[in-house]
């Protein structure tokens, strides 16, 4: 009876998998192709995924060429630019002061947010940390970029808000923006209007932080974030293809 039951099971298996070769003898049923079928089933998926990635990469590079002025990222006037993955650092000298700007392009693009009216692409508006270094101290400002809806010219389209500001000791490590937790910081919202104008507007503008700077940062960040997205897709394609 067990032999008959096994053969019936085998008969049903043959109906489901016509290409499966098995032998029914006594109580033994062999289906040697099951593992190879599972392995083979992943290949079409990988090929489909690789093709989709190739198509997306091609489309994004075309967008870069047509709407983002090619592969070369825009410059930011007066600053030396250093990148490390999603991290970007700007550096320059102003008299005896060393000025650093740090930002990260991760999650800087809101797909439902602002688009460049001329280019038709989503804009990257990263938050910025500005350090003005003198000796063993640094005056720091944490800024949020925003759009100026009343702008009359291209260079006036973007501006910044000071979210917080503080004085911190200079880091022992070069180009390290980390701040000790013991450092007191104040919100940029609660400050005397006169002090706001002198410190946040004139003091920073003297060092090149104005609406033109904001526009250049947005242009650079938008282009650079897009290049990082294309690189991510390319890395995934290489990973899946292994």
N, C-alpha and C positions, 0 to 999 in steps of 0.2 A: 504493500500500500504506500509506503514512503517513497518507493521508486516511482510509482505512478504519479504521486503528488509532485515530486521534483520535476518529472518530465512535463507535467502540465504547466508548472511555473516556468520552465524553460520555453515551452511553446508560446506563452504570453510574452516572455521577454523577446523572443524572436520577432513577434508581431510588432512590438514597440521599437526594436532596434534591428532593422533588417540586416544592417551591415555587420552585426556582431556575430562572430563565429564562436560556437560553444559546442562541447561534446557532452551528451547525456549518457552516462554509463554507470549503471548501478545507482549508487547514492551520490555521485560526484557530478557537479556542473562547473565548468570552467568558463569564465568570461574575461580573457586576458586583455581586452582592449578598453576596459572601463577607465583606467588611469590615463591612457593616451588620449581618450576622448575628452577628459577633463582638461588636460594640458592643451589640446588642440583648440578647445573652445575659447581659451583666453587669447589666442593669436588674433582672431578677427577683431576682438575688442581693442587690443593694443594697436592694431593697424588703423582702426577707425579713429582712435584717440590721437595717434600720431598725425594722421591726415588732418584732423580738426585743428590740432596745434599748429601745423604748418600753415594752414589757411589763415588762422588768426594772426600768426606772426607776420605773414605777408601783408594782411590788411592793415595791421598796426604800423608796419614800416612804411606803407603807402601813405597812411594818415600823417606819419611823421614827416615824410617828404613833402606832402602837399600843404599841410596845415601848421607844421611846427618848424618850418624852414630848414629841414634836413637833419642830419645826425648830430651836427655840432651845436652844443647847448649855448644859449646867449651868455654874454658876459655881464658882470655886475661892476659898474664903474668904480675904479679905485681899489678894488679888493682882489686879493689872491684867493683862489677857490681851491679847496681840498675836499675830496669826497671819499667816503668809505661805506660802500653799500648805500643804505638809505640815509646815512648821516652826511651832512654838509657843514663845512666850516669856512667862514670868510675871515680874512685877516688883513689888517693894514696898520700903518703907523700914522699918528696925528701928533706932530711935535714930539714930546717925550712920552706920549701915551701909546700903549699898544691896545688896539681894538680888535676884539674877536666877536664874531656872530656865529651862533650855532642853530641849526634846525634839522629836522628829520622829515622826510617826505612821506613816510608811512601814514596812511589814512588822511593825507592832506587834501585829497580830491573828494569833493562831495558830488556824486554823479547826479544828484537832484538839485545841486546848487548852481553857482554862477558858471556861465560859459563865456569864452572870449567872443565878443560880438563879431570881430573880424575873422577869426579863425574857426569859430564854431566848435571848439573843443572844451571839455570841462577844465576848470582852472584849479591849480594847486595853491592853497593859501595856508602854508605852514605857520605855526607859532614860532617866534624867534626869541633867542636869548642873546642880549647884547652885553658884552663885558668891556668896560673901559678900565684898563690896568695902569696903576701908578705905584711903583715900588712893590710893597708887599700887600697892597689892597686892590680890590676891584669893585667898581660901582656897576651894578647889574640892573638891567631892565628886562622884564619878560613881556613880550609884545604879542598881541593878536592882530593879524592882518585883517582888514575889512575893506569893503568897497564903498567909495564915496559917490553916492547917488547924485550929488549935485555937481559932479566934475564937468568942467567945460572943455578940458583938454585931456589927451591920452595920458600924460604923465601925472595928472591929478586924479586918475580914476581910483587909485588905491591909497589907503592910509593905514595908520596903525593906532591901536589903543594900548596904553600901558596897563597891563593886568596887575603887575606887582614890581616893586623895586627894593633894592637892599644893598648894603655894603658887606663884602665878604673878604676873608683873607685870600691872598693869591695861592693857588694850588701848588703843591710841591712838584706835581707832575705837569709837564708841559702840555698845553692844549687840553686840559681837563676842566670841564665846566661844572663838575659836581660840587655842590654846596653843603657844608656841614649842617646837620639838623639844628644845631644850636644857634644858627644865624637868624636874626629877626628880619622878617620881610613885611612890607606894608602894601595894602591894596592901592592900585592906581586910581580907584574910584573916589577915595576919601582923602583929598588933598586940597589945600587952599588954591583957589583959581589963579591967583598971581603966581604962586609957586609952580602950579601945573603948567602955565604958559612958559615960564622961564626954564624949568627943568626938562619937561617933556617935549616942548616944542623947540625953543631957541637953543638950548644946550645940545640936544641931540642933532638938530639941523646943522649946527656948526661943524659937526663931525660927519656929515653926509647922510644922516638919517631923515629923509624927507619923503615926499610923495613919489619923486622920481626913483629913489632907492626902492620903495615898495613895489613899484611897477616892474623894475628890473628883477627883483626877487621872485615875483609871481611868474614872470616870463621864464626865468631859469628853472624854478621849481616845477612848473608845469611840464617843461621839456624833460627835465631830469627824471621826474616821477614816471613819465611815460617810458623813458628808456629803461628804467628799472623794471617796469611791468613787462616789456618785451624780453628783457634778460631772464626774468622769472619763467616766462613761457618757454624760452629756449632751453633753460636748465631742466624744466620738467620734460620737455621733448627728449633731451639727452638721457635723462633718468629712465623714462619709460622704454626707450629704445635699447637699453642694455640687455 
